[in-house]
């Protein structure tokens, strides 16, 4: 399983700007989906779980500020980084955008290269530390090259499916994924597997990861799915 290419949701009603952003983001290796209004943005965010949202302030249907607020109320988008794009450059507007839940703020007209740099910087802050061929989250280290997992300096023995599942969650810490989204990412969209199969593998993953007294880092979000989170209850 190769690292998942980050998906950027561009929410922009001006076709020329949306096309420019898609071209440049794809050239940098990102996957891109486009929404042209606020309602469409919320639907796509719920269905496709983007890794980052580029959100225009002035939108039809719903303003960018309102979209930002609503995204922050969605379980799977609570931790998704959002960069606001706007022609409003006053300090008060910037503060309002950040207060609504945005992680960064870029004023139009913008330099595409600077915007791409901002996107990469925000993703570096919000994705787990990636060091060569390993992933780290809390006290868990996943070695991609050796196909090994360690926690608190002890080896964790995982089956191939649990390894892929843990890897995907570690690549997106704090993000809530539904069973269907995990099935698509870990098993593949072209393979039919019962959604409840995910629950079985999550149980196996928890059993392998958690020794007595250790924090269960796999969080169950009722009616939503699963996430990797350091604030879950301690076992024992």
C-alpha positions in Angstrom: 0.0 0.0 0.0 1.7 3.2 -1.1 1.1 6.5 0.8 -2.2 8.0 0.0 -2.0 11.1 -2.2 -3.5 14.0 -0.3 -6.9 15.1 -1.6 -7.6 18.9 -1.8 -11.1 20.2 -2.0 -11.2 23.5 -3.8 -14.3 25.5 -3.1 -14.4 28.3 -5.6 -17.2 29.7 -7.8 -14.9 31.5 -10.3 -14.1 28.9 -13.0 -10.8 30.4 -14.0 -9.4 30.4 -10.5 -10.7 26.9 -9.8 -9.0 25.6 -13.0 -5.8 27.4 -12.2 -5.7 25.8 -8.7 -6.6 22.4 -10.0 -3.8 22.5 -12.6 -1.1 23.6 -10.2 -2.1 21.3 -7.3 -2.2 18.3 -9.6 1.2 19.2 -11.0 2.5 19.1 -7.4 1.0 15.6 -7.0 -2.2 16.4 -5.2 -5.6 14.9 -6.0 -8.2 17.7 -6.5 -12.0 17.9 -6.3 -14.0 21.1 -7.0 -17.1 22.6 -5.4 -18.6 25.7 -6.9 -20.9 26.6 -3.9 -21.1 26.1 -0.2 -23.8 23.4 -0.2 -21.9 21.3 -2.7 -18.7 21.8 -0.6 -20.4 20.3 2.5 -21.7 17.3 0.5 -18.3 16.6 -1.0 -16.5 17.0 2.3 -18.8 14.5 4.0 -18.5 12.0 1.2 -14.9 12.3 0.1 -13.1 13.3 3.3 -10.5 15.7 1.8 -7.1 16.1 3.5 -7.3 19.9 3.1 -9.9 22.5 2.0 -9.1 25.7 0.0 -12.2 27.7 0.7 -13.3 31.0 -1.0 -14.9 33.5 1.3 -17.5 34.9 -1.2 -19.6 31.9 -2.4 -23.2 31.5 -3.7 -25.6 29.6 -1.4 -23.5 29.8 1.8 -20.6 32.1 2.6 -17.1 30.6 3.1 -17.3 31.6 6.8 -20.5 29.6 7.3 -19.1 26.6 5.3 -16.1 26.7 7.6 -18.2 26.7 10.7 -20.3 23.8 9.4 -17.3 21.8 8.4 -16.0 22.1 12.0 -19.2 20.6 13.2 -18.9 17.5 10.9 -17.2 14.6 12.8 -15.0 13.7 9.8 -14.0 17.3 9.1 -13.3 18.6 12.6 -9.6 18.2 12.1 -9.4 18.9 8.4 -7.2 21.9 7.7 -8.9 24.8 6.0 -7.2 27.7 4.1 -9.5 30.7 3.3 -9.1 32.4 0.0 -10.5 36.0 -0.2 -10.2 39.4 -1.6 -11.0 40.8 1.8 -7.6 41.8 3.2 -8.5 43.8 6.3 -7.1 42.5 9.6 -10.6 42.2 11.1 -11.7 40.0 8.2 -8.6 37.8 8.7 -9.4 37.4 12.4 -13.0 36.6 11.6 -11.9 33.9 9.1 -9.5 32.4 11.6 -12.1 32.6 14.4 -14.5 30.6 12.3 -12.1 27.7 12.2 -9.7 28.4 9.3 -6.1 27.3 9.8 -4.6 29.9 7.4 -5.7 32.9 5.3 -4.6 33.9 1.8 -5.6 37.2 0.2 -6.4 37.5 -3.5 -4.7 38.1 -5.8 -2.3 35.5 -4.6 0.9 33.9 -5.8 0.2 30.3 -6.8 3.7 29.1 -5.7 3.1 30.8 -2.3 -0.3 29.2 -1.9 1.1 25.7 -2.8 3.8 26.3 -0.2 1.1 27.2 2.4 -0.8 24.1 1.5 2.3 21.9 2.1 3.1 23.7 5.3 -0.4 23.2 6.7 -0.4 19.5 5.8 3.0 19.0 7.4 1.6 20.5 10.7 -1.6 18.4 10.6 -0.4 15.1 9.3 1.8 12.8 11.5 5.6 13.1 11.6 7.0 11.2 8.7 10.7 10.4 9.0 12.1 8.5 6.0 10.0 5.4 5.8 8.4 5.4 9.3 5.2 6.9 10.7 4.9 8.1 14.4 1.8 8.8 16.5 2.0 9.1 20.3 4.2 6.2 21.4 3.5 4.0 18.3 6.1 3.7 15.5 5.3 2.1 12.2 8.3 1.1 10.1 7.1 1.0 6.5 10.3 -0.6 5.1 10.6 -3.4 7.7 6.8 -3.8 8.0 7.2 -3.6 11.8 5.2 -1.8 14.5 6.6 -0.9 17.9 4.9 0.7 21.0 6.8 1.7 24.1 9.8 -0.2 22.8 8.0 -3.5 22.4 7.2 -5.2 19.1 3.5 -5.3 18.0 2.5 -8.2 15.9 -0.1 -7.4 13.3 -1.7 -9.2 10.4 -1.4 -7.6 7.0 -4.9 -6.1 7.1 -4.4 -4.6 10.6 -1.1 -3.2 9.4 -2.7 -1.5 6.5 -5.5 -0.2 8.7 -3.1 1.2 11.3 -1.0 2.8 8.6 -4.0 4.6 7.0 -5.1 5.9 10.4 -1.6 7.0 11.3 -1.4 8.9 8.0 -4.6 10.9 9.0 -4.5 11.3 12.8 -7.6 12.8 14.4 -9.6 12.3 11.3 -12.9 10.3 11.6 -13.4 7.7 8.9 -16.6 5.8 8.3 -16.5 2.0 7.8 -17.2 2.5 4.1 -14.3 5.0 3.8 -11.9 2.6 5.5 -13.1 -0.2 3.3 -12.3 1.8 0.2 -8.9 3.0 1.5 -7.7 -0.3 3.0 -9.4 -3.0 1.0 -10.0 -1.1 -2.2 -13.1 0.3 -3.8 -13.4 -2.7 -6.3 -13.5 -5.3 -3.5 -16.8 -6.1 -1.9 -16.5 -6.6 1.9 -19.2 -6.3 4.5 -18.8 -2.9 6.4 -18.9 -4.8 9.7 -15.7 -6.5 8.7 -14.0 -3.2 9.7 -15.2 -3.7 13.3 -13.6 -7.1 13.5 -10.2 -5.8 12.3 -10.4 -2.7 14.6 -10.9 -5.1 17.5 -7.9 -7.1 16.5 -5.9 -3.9 16.1 -6.8 -2.7 19.5 -6.0 -6.1 21.1 -2.6 -6.1 19.6 -1.8 -2.4 20.3 -3.0 -2.0 23.8 -1.2 -3.5 26.9 -2.8 -3.1 30.3 -2.7 0.5 31.5 -2.0 1.9 28.0 -4.1 4.5 26.3 -6.4 3.0 23.6 -5.5 5.4 20.7 -8.3 4.0 18.4 -11.4 6.0 19.1 -14.9 4.9 18.2 -17.1 7.8 17.2 -20.7 6.7 17.5 -22.7 6.7 14.3 -19.6 8.0 12.4 -16.7 5.6 12.5 -13.1 5.4 13.8 -10.2 7.8 14.4 -6.7 7.8 15.9 -6.8 9.9 19.0 -4.5 10.3 22.1 -7.3 11.4 24.4 -9.1 8.0 24.5 -9.7 6.1 27.8 -6.9 4.1 29.3 -7.2 0.3 29.5 -7.1 -1.6 32.7 
